[in-house]
Structures are given as structure tokens and as C-alpha cells.
């Protein structure tokens, strides 16, 4: 075997060097949770189990990048249809179809290091979010912290898996124009809701990413 062939064989044999990963939004176990807890008002929880992601991991550099998306229509607020409908109105500003809207995040150069089986690798990065295509006011990114764990094949399925947990503190919905003040028909109720619904909340994402080829085959 030539030196080049040996190197290629080693790369192929190492599961942690797989470049592309996907998170299947239809799997049912990839979750998004946002909690907005007003000091003088309500504690509101928005949840979805339809998170989809496309990820790339450069094992040599120990760096990851990718995008994640949560369809607005999949998000339920406090398990109440009325609150869920209001959230959809606030998010779209009643200017677009909720089915065409998504909360999306894009991240580059996330340093996770060399992943080791069943060993949490912490990370901290900046991610650019958009809501129905709207970026944060001023164009700022969100600070994201979390961990990545490489689960070998057979641990959480037939293929190797990356379990990723990510957290955003102080996500400001008003900075993305999510709220009654931006939504037609809600202007008369803005003042009464000012203290009832918090403008800032915490967002948690928990997903399982698998090699892209395997993820595509599983959905066929």
C-alpha cells in the first residue's frame, strides 16, 4: 500500500472525520425550547420538535460550521392554540404566511477541538439569527454556548451521532420585531402587554446529527 493510499484508508476508517452531518427535522427528538419569563407577568414556553440542521465538521482543525432552522408552524406556545396563533401573528407581523416563516441560525468557525467518543466538548460562538428573514436590529449576532458529544455507532443508532446542546441567554424578541407593537391590529393592546410578556428569554436547542449520507438514506 502506498503512503497516499494508507492516508486515505485511515481517513475513511475514522468515523469522527466525517465532514457532513444532518439533523433530521422529522425525527421527533430534535428540540427547540424558548422560555420568556416576565417578572410581573407570564412565563411563556415555546417548543418545537422539528429542528433541522446541516453541519460540517473539519476534524483536522477541530472546527464546525452550519445552519439550523425551525419552522414557525411547528412551534407551540404553552400547548395552547390561542397563544400559538398570537405568537405566529407577532412573528410574521401578520404580513406573511406562518407556513413560509422559519427561525434560522448560521454559524461559522465553531471551535470544538478533536472529538473523543462519549466525551463532552464545550464550545462558545457567535451565531447569526434571522426570523422570517429578518436579522437582528443592528445586525448583531447572538452568543451561543453548549457542548458536542460524539456517540459511536450503536450508541444512539446504527451510525455515529453528534449530540449537540446549545444555549442562548437573553434572546431579545423585540430586536427581531417579534411582538404586538409591530403587528397590525395589536396596537391598542401594546401597553397592557408591556409587562405581561417578557422581551428577553433563553433558548435551548438539543439535536442529534448523523453523517449526511446516512441521514439521507434513512429518509428514503
C-alpha positions as CSV (number, residue, x, y, z in Angstrom):
1,X,0.0,0.0,0.0
2,X,1.4,3.4,-1.0
3,X,1.7,6.2,1.6
4,X,-1.2,8.1,-0.1
5,X,-3.4,5.0,-0.1
6,X,-2.7,4.5,3.6
7,X,-3.6,8.0,4.5
8,X,-6.8,7.8,2.5
9,X,-7.7,4.5,4.2
10,X,-7.1,6.0,7.6
11,X,-9.4,8.9,6.8
12,X,-12.1,6.7,5.5
13,X,-11.9,4.4,8.6
14,X,-12.2,7.2,11.1
15,X,-15.9,8.0,11.8
16,X,-15.0,11.2,13.6
17,X,-13.6,12.6,10.4
18,X,-16.9,12.5,8.5
19,X,-17.3,16.0,7.1
20,X,-21.0,16.4,6.6
21,X,-23.8,15.8,9.2
22,X,-27.5,16.4,9.1
23,X,-30.2,16.8,11.7
24,X,-33.5,15.3,10.6
25,X,-36.4,17.6,11.4
26,X,-38.8,14.7,11.1
27,X,-37.1,12.5,13.7
28,X,-39.1,13.9,16.6
29,X,-36.2,14.1,19.1
30,X,-34.5,17.3,17.9
31,X,-36.0,20.0,20.0
32,X,-36.2,23.8,20.3
33,X,-37.3,25.4,23.6
34,X,-37.6,29.2,24.3
35,X,-38.7,30.5,27.7
36,X,-39.8,34.1,28.3
37,X,-40.4,34.8,32.0
38,X,-41.7,38.2,32.8
39,X,-41.0,39.4,36.3
40,X,-44.5,40.8,36.7
41,X,-46.3,38.7,34.1
42,X,-46.4,35.4,32.5
43,X,-43.8,32.6,32.0
44,X,-44.2,31.6,28.3
45,X,-42.7,28.5,26.8
46,X,-42.4,28.0,23.0
47,X,-41.5,24.5,21.9
48,X,-40.8,22.6,18.7
49,X,-39.5,19.1,17.9
50,X,-38.8,19.9,14.2
51,X,-35.3,21.3,14.2
52,X,-33.3,20.7,11.0
53,X,-29.6,21.3,10.6
54,X,-26.8,20.9,8.0
55,X,-23.4,20.8,9.6
56,X,-19.8,20.4,8.5
57,X,-17.0,19.3,10.9
58,X,-13.3,19.7,10.0
59,X,-11.7,17.1,12.2
60,X,-8.2,18.3,11.4
61,X,-8.9,21.8,12.5
62,X,-11.4,20.9,15.2
63,X,-13.9,23.4,13.7
64,X,-17.5,23.2,12.8
65,X,-19.9,25.4,10.8
66,X,-23.5,25.1,9.6
67,X,-27.1,26.2,9.6
68,X,-30.2,25.2,11.7
69,X,-33.8,26.0,11.1
70,X,-37.1,25.7,13.0
71,X,-40.4,26.2,11.0
72,X,-42.7,28.7,12.7
73,X,-45.6,26.4,12.1
74,X,-44.1,23.7,14.2
75,X,-43.7,25.9,17.3
76,X,-46.4,25.5,20.0
77,X,-46.7,28.1,22.9
78,X,-47.8,26.7,26.3
79,X,-49.7,24.0,24.5
80,X,-52.4,26.5,23.8
81,X,-53.8,27.1,20.3
82,X,-54.7,30.8,21.1
83,X,-51.2,31.6,22.4
84,X,-49.7,29.7,19.5
85,X,-51.7,31.7,17.0
86,X,-50.8,35.0,18.7
87,X,-47.1,34.1,18.6
88,X,-47.4,33.4,14.8
89,X,-49.1,36.7,14.3
90,X,-46.4,38.5,16.3
91,X,-43.6,36.7,14.5
92,X,-44.9,37.3,11.0
93,X,-46.3,40.7,11.9
94,X,-49.4,39.4,10.0
95,X,-47.5,40.2,6.8
96,X,-46.7,36.7,5.6
97,X,-48.0,33.1,5.9
98,X,-46.7,31.4,9.1
99,X,-46.0,28.2,7.0
100,X,-43.4,30.2,5.0
101,X,-41.6,31.5,8.1
102,X,-38.7,30.0,10.0
103,X,-36.3,30.9,12.7
104,X,-32.8,30.2,11.3
105,X,-29.3,30.3,12.7
106,X,-26.0,30.3,10.8
107,X,-22.6,29.7,12.5
108,X,-19.0,29.6,11.3
109,X,-15.7,28.7,12.8
110,X,-17.1,27.0,15.9
111,X,-14.1,25.6,17.8
112,X,-14.9,22.2,19.3
113,X,-11.5,20.5,19.1
114,X,-10.8,16.9,18.4
115,X,-13.9,15.0,19.3
116,X,-13.5,11.9,21.5
117,X,-16.1,9.2,22.0
118,X,-18.6,10.0,24.7
119,X,-16.6,13.0,25.9
120,X,-18.4,16.4,26.0
121,X,-16.6,19.1,24.0
122,X,-17.7,22.6,25.2
123,X,-18.0,25.4,22.7
124,X,-18.8,29.1,22.6
125,X,-19.5,31.0,19.4
126,X,-21.5,33.8,17.7
127,X,-24.4,32.8,15.5
128,X,-26.4,35.0,13.1
129,X,-30.2,34.5,13.5
130,X,-33.0,35.5,11.2
131,X,-36.7,35.4,11.9
132,X,-38.9,35.3,8.8
133,X,-35.9,36.5,7.0
134,X,-35.4,39.5,9.4
135,X,-32.0,39.9,11.0
136,X,-31.4,41.3,14.5
137,X,-31.7,45.1,14.6
138,X,-28.2,46.5,14.1
139,X,-27.0,43.2,12.6
140,X,-25.5,41.8,15.8
141,X,-25.0,38.1,16.4
142,X,-26.1,36.0,19.4
143,X,-23.7,34.4,21.8
144,X,-24.2,30.6,21.8
145,X,-22.7,28.2,24.3
146,X,-23.0,24.4,24.5
147,X,-21.5,21.0,24.2
148,X,-20.9,18.4,21.5
149,X,-20.6,14.7,22.2
150,X,-19.5,12.0,19.7
151,X,-21.6,8.9,20.2
152,X,-20.1,5.9,18.4
153,X,-22.2,3.7,16.1
154,X,-24.5,1.5,18.1
155,X,-24.8,4.0,21.0
156,X,-27.7,6.1,19.7
157,X,-28.4,4.3,16.4
158,X,-26.7,2.4,13.7
159,X,-24.5,5.3,12.7
160,X,-22.2,7.6,14.7
161,X,-24.0,10.5,16.1
162,X,-23.2,14.0,17.3
163,X,-25.4,15.1,20.2
164,X,-25.4,18.8,20.3
165,X,-26.8,21.0,23.1
166,X,-26.8,24.8,22.5
167,X,-28.0,27.7,24.7
168,X,-28.7,31.3,24.0
169,X,-29.2,33.6,27.0
170,X,-31.2,36.8,26.7
171,X,-32.6,36.3,23.2
172,X,-34.3,39.6,22.5
173,X,-37.5,39.1,20.5
174,X,-38.1,42.8,20.2
175,X,-34.8,43.1,18.3
176,X,-36.2,40.8,15.7
177,X,-39.6,42.7,15.6
178,X,-41.5,39.9,17.2
179,X,-44.3,41.5,19.2
180,X,-47.7,43.3,19.2
181,X,-46.2,46.7,18.5
182,X,-45.1,45.5,15.1
183,X,-48.3,43.7,14.3
184,X,-51.4,45.2,12.7
185,X,-54.5,45.0,14.9
186,X,-52.5,44.8,18.1
187,X,-51.6,48.5,18.7
188,X,-54.4,49.0,21.2
189,X,-53.2,46.2,23.4
190,X,-49.4,47.0,23.4
191,X,-49.4,48.9,26.7
192,X,-51.4,46.3,28.6
193,X,-48.9,43.6,27.3
194,X,-45.7,45.6,28.0
195,X,-45.1,44.0,31.4
196,X,-47.0,40.8,30.9
197,X,-44.8,39.3,28.2
198,X,-41.0,39.4,28.6
199,X,-39.0,40.8,25.7
200,X,-35.9,38.6,26.5
201,X,-35.8,34.9,27.0
202,X,-33.5,31.9,26.9
203,X,-33.3,29.5,24.0
204,X,-32.2,25.8,24.2
205,X,-31.6,23.5,21.3
206,X,-30.9,19.8,21.6
207,X,-30.2,17.8,18.4
208,X,-28.8,14.6,17.1
209,X,-26.7,14.9,13.9
210,X,-25.7,11.9,11.8
211,X,-23.4,11.6,8.7
212,X,-25.2,13.2,5.8
213,X,-25.2,10.1,3.6
214,X,-26.8,8.0,6.4
215,X,-29.3,10.7,7.2
216,X,-30.4,10.9,3.6
217,X,-30.7,7.1,3.3
218,X,-32.8,7.0,6.5
219,X,-35.4,9.4,5.0
220,X,-35.9,7.4,1.8
